[in-house]
C-alpha cells in the first residue's frame, strides 16, 4: 500500500508541474529568473513575464529588471535580475 501511495504522489507532483501557466520558469535563483513562453499564446507575453519575475524578486524584497530577451526557435526568452 505505501508503494502505491508513493507512486500516486509522484504522479500528482508531475502533473502539478505541467499545469503551471506560461511564462514558464527556465531557471531561477535569488538574484535572477529566466522565463520562456510561446509568442502566439494569447494570455502570455512580456507583461505576464514581468509580473511573474516581479513576484519572484518581491520574495526577497527586490524588484525585477529586464536584462535580456531573445528567441530560441519559436520560444521567447526573457531574463530578469532582482535588484
C-alpha positions as CSV (number, residue, x, y, z in Angstrom):
1,X,0.0,0.0,0.0
2,X,2.7,2.6,0.8
3,X,4.4,2.0,-2.6
4,X,1.1,2.6,-4.3
5,X,0.6,5.9,-2.4
6,X,4.1,7.0,-3.2
7,X,3.6,6.3,-6.9
8,X,0.3,8.3,-6.8
9,X,2.1,11.2,-5.0
10,X,4.9,11.3,-7.7
11,X,2.3,11.3,-10.5
12,X,0.4,14.2,-8.9
13,X,3.6,16.2,-8.4
14,X,4.5,15.7,-12.0
15,X,1.0,16.8,-13.2
16,X,1.1,19.8,-11.0
17,X,4.4,20.9,-12.5
18,X,2.9,20.5,-16.0
19,X,-0.1,22.6,-15.1
20,X,1.9,25.8,-14.5
21,X,0.7,28.6,-16.7
22,X,3.1,30.3,-19.1
23,X,5.5,32.0,-19.0
24,X,7.4,29.0,-17.6
25,X,10.5,29.3,-15.4
26,X,13.6,28.2,-17.3
27,X,15.9,28.9,-14.3
28,X,15.7,30.8,-11.1
29,X,18.0,31.9,-8.2
30,X,17.8,34.5,-5.5
31,X,19.4,37.0,-7.9
32,X,17.6,36.3,-11.2
33,X,14.9,34.5,-13.1
34,X,14.8,33.3,-16.7
35,X,11.4,32.8,-18.3
36,X,10.2,31.3,-21.6
37,X,6.9,31.3,-23.5
38,X,5.4,30.9,-27.0
39,X,4.7,34.4,-28.5
40,X,1.4,33.1,-30.0
41,X,-0.1,32.4,-26.6
42,X,-2.8,34.9,-26.0
43,X,-2.5,35.2,-22.2
44,X,1.3,35.5,-22.1
45,X,3.8,37.9,-23.3
46,X,6.2,40.4,-21.8
47,X,3.6,41.8,-19.4
48,X,3.0,38.3,-17.9
49,X,6.7,37.6,-17.8
50,X,7.3,40.9,-16.0
51,X,4.6,40.1,-13.5
52,X,6.0,36.6,-12.8
53,X,9.5,38.0,-12.4
54,X,8.3,40.7,-10.2
55,X,6.6,38.2,-7.9
56,X,9.8,36.1,-7.8
57,X,12.0,39.1,-6.9
58,X,9.5,40.5,-4.4
59,X,10.1,37.4,-2.2
60,X,13.5,38.9,-1.5
61,X,12.2,42.5,-1.2
62,X,13.7,43.4,-4.6
63,X,12.4,44.5,-8.0
64,X,12.7,42.6,-11.3
65,X,14.7,44.4,-14.0
66,X,14.7,43.0,-17.6
67,X,18.3,42.4,-18.6
68,X,18.0,40.2,-21.7
69,X,15.5,39.0,-24.3
70,X,15.7,36.7,-27.2
71,X,14.3,33.8,-29.2
72,X,15.2,30.1,-29.2
73,X,13.4,28.7,-32.2
74,X,9.7,29.6,-31.6
75,X,10.2,30.3,-27.9
76,X,10.5,33.8,-26.5
77,X,13.1,34.1,-23.7
78,X,13.5,36.8,-21.0
79,X,15.9,37.1,-18.2
80,X,15.4,39.4,-15.2
81,X,17.7,40.4,-12.4
82,X,16.4,41.0,-8.9
83,X,17.8,44.4,-7.8
